[in-house]
């Protein structure tokens, strides 16, 4: 890219334009997944919506690829690209809560840890992932699974409106009443319909929850998986939990002998009557021998960030996924530890996120 052209773009911005000649270029181009190593032509650290409009127009007029980075957590590295112009919302993490109407508006660089911290002050929350460092925008535009999904739907189901800059540089607000076709498209359709600069969510009364993190040895995977499948199918919507196959994490409630070994994990929470919380988790403690567990009341944001220390920026991550209509016996026979796959094949990020029937 012509340096003179980039200098002209820099003069249009309120935020910072970082190019390969700048000393902080390597930091500016880095994304969460260290397997992704791209060299963009420039990174705009967005300060205002006007920076987004200027960046979109510049990329279009110069036939440049445009990458959008919200929380920067994208596993395939969609927040960067070689020779592209990157719109980085790292400095746009504000959250404004409207407790009277149970709404919150988040800027595009907000993470779920940021969002939950802001809304929890009012005893409110919405569906939002299982790792606090995940970006609000990226997760929502891709659908958005989380602990609250069985009761309140996906993150995109709770999206009320969004501000977006389209490819022609126009600024639009989208909702059920305004630009409804575009609003429909961004709720799970990804980030290719424009640059979302803020998102407004419906909130729900979620404060303290009865959380559970229960870890079993890999030899118990078939029994735990079948129990999980049957239990979650009829559980009240206030109970949301995920089943995963992992390596034993170095956490205080898991004996050191299990650290790094293949394990099965059930993680989730009960948001119904607090007095029922212990009883709701008791069946999981009896489903199979438990290697380690932590069950008890905690603030919802605490569970959402519980695994952030195990998912830090700079790790090398690789994901593959399949979608199953149900967790049938055939699928069970293919799970790690079932005999066809060895426990050694378990990866830290392997999980089954079956949350039963979604409302609506």
Steps between C-alpha positions, in 0.01 A plus 500: 500500500624848405633674814372835377148356482527362853625835625192656346280250685681574825399864473130398487511303822440584863652165597846360426613342173778248558708399196801266458742788561360566849671345807174355633402338171562143618285556807227662290487216247495217756174315560393255772596184311879491452460260206374798300793717386387759246657830395231760424582822319362700791306468823256774599444512873149639479414798719168604343247380246648759264820292497300199387336693219840636388655152512216334306509768232879483472503120463224510239661779295840327506369144443649383829378209712335623820524303825293575810633426848264522795623304800770345280407148617419351157655152483553511120640853527230690316615818679804539274631425151809551287513843330161587644374801689397389849235681702597423860249585774742426785436847650121485464386292798231718658175351629198713587235325710136612509370314808151648473443333164740206556712596202872553442697643209856378445767639271654265247824433690325387817573154637247296694705561814455876443130458427420273794690722742287796394162324504561300818501822701125510428436126542457457124657287227444352156630191320869546431754225453701292744829694490515860620762614247270415206377807312135598528469600134659194342315251717163669444539537123584128484203396716631484853471195725532537876386371839174697478400374153244242614304765690555812290618385158821582314683832524357599162147425627553767763631762257256791491680733260843576357683788337679400182709661225430336165744449212393827335597693814144562620415487870182311587314389810339160456221343705165327459357838393790655304694334218349172613649289219852597601411444867384149412823432310745601773336283767716195436607589148847617598686826447487529121194724477674808634703630793293484819607781733264435793242245609193535724383198701198391698604414856353257751504476877804283569715573804632219720493153342564150632796396286655161449836386359520121527793300366504125433771264378496415129395142572163637613429693181231263358306492827526875557410585140188283506395639835555857380298436184203358687509750784526815289214390274248532782671749731331836565623781274658664802767227490763553232812283471763386250675165471865508398804275456815671618837466665482533877553868585731612782218622724493474881200266518657239267774283659839548335505138383227594247672809362568459128319165482199427280178589678132560442351826629147625560477875554190711546264674738154507651323837488170399657404500867832523691383248760480234227854550373672228700233243414521584128869411495484194723414257213821596318706429811347152509509424124857363514809517723608864528866599470435853620213745529404851595128551556342797671360851470704765320439822302417426137804696368730284713395185315530675164869578562585178687701360207663820376832403660506186286418692178752782484596709201798360313408132522493299179147378443340277236129419491282255310129454560197293404135567575279214619122508517526293817759318706400150388664167581686504168661830591577361846699219343718759330577703812848490656530224756223288346737244352523621137697811597772481761506738799829635362303645207319743729583863431462795742222658293291195414144552624138413440273796551158343515265728686165345420215694345541870442197721561323611183 
